[in-house]
Amino acid sequence: MIKHINELLVAAGKGKTMRLAVAAAEDREVLLAVKQAEEANLIHPILYGDENAIHTIAKEINLNLANTSIISCDDFATSAKAAVAAVKENKADFLMKGLLDTSILLKEVLDNKKGLRTDRLLSHVMVYEPATYHKLLLLTDGGMNIAPSLKEKVMILHNALITASALGITVVKVACITAKEKVSEKMTATVDAAELKAMQRRGEFGDSVYVEGPIALDLALSEEACKIKGFESPVGGDADILLVPTIEVGNGIGKTLTYLAHAPSAGVIMGAAAPVVLVSRADTADVKLNSIALGSLIAANQSL
């Protein structure tokens, strides 16, 4: 089981070198991450975008493009279309967002005929390593789905479980985050959380998954809080996955972990035919590198 973010690179490096299609690759931080990932034998990059700009940035960062495929594209939309097609046609194993807007890339990913759409919901999964927590923490969904229904939360959870499997987590503990532990019809999140827990008890997520909910954040992460409040659950103080009720909750927790806790992280979009490495423009090359490693692990795990 992977317990630290830096182990992502080690684990991905031990497996098959995966082919990464980068849409609008003319981005310095993205190419820095690609360079490091290639040097670590994680990926064979295929770069789509402004060829002149890619070469200029590559020269600045000493990225050797001698053995790298570069496909020149006139604009962002063409770049996105070509990169998605590469994955669709099995010329690449997974996809990464470069300089272009997220909406442009996802439009191509979700295209019914030429994209990577499946019967699953797209959702964002982040992996954090907070210094004050005893293991990696998965957070979903703070980036895609605004106020998911129960049906959508089930699909979001399935996507997170696939990610957890790629990390080698064999017994997965899921906390359905709410403001309190009592079910209230006035708070839909508590009703949904209770139903997700009931589904787990019926075996709908497999034998090695524990779902707790409704449960507040303190009880999901702190064994001491559980003792003080008399809360007993195998998930209490030991959650692997935080399943949040709305995008605001996930976004707030994630940015708190990043900017106040300075937790190393990695993130992917799940639910398409292949992982999509889609990180913020504000993210560092390190976050992008970690995310490439995570995407590579998931892609390799799905191909088994």
Secondary structure, 3 states (H helix, E strand, C coil): CCCCCHHHHHHHHHCCCEEEEEECCCCHHHHHHHHHHHHCCCEEEEEEECHHHHHHHHHHCCCCCCCCEEEECCCHHHHHHHHHHHHHCCCCCEEEECCCCHHHHHHHHCCCCCCCCCCCCCEEEEEECCCCCCCCEEEECCCCCCCCCHHHHHHHHHHHHHHHHHCCCCCEEEEEECCCCCCCCCCHHHHHHHHHHHHHHCCCCCCCEEEEEEECHHHHHCHHHHHHHCCCCCCCCCCCEEECCCHHHHHHHHHHHHHCCCCCEEEEEECCCCCEECCCCCCCHHHHHHHHHHHHHHHHHHCC
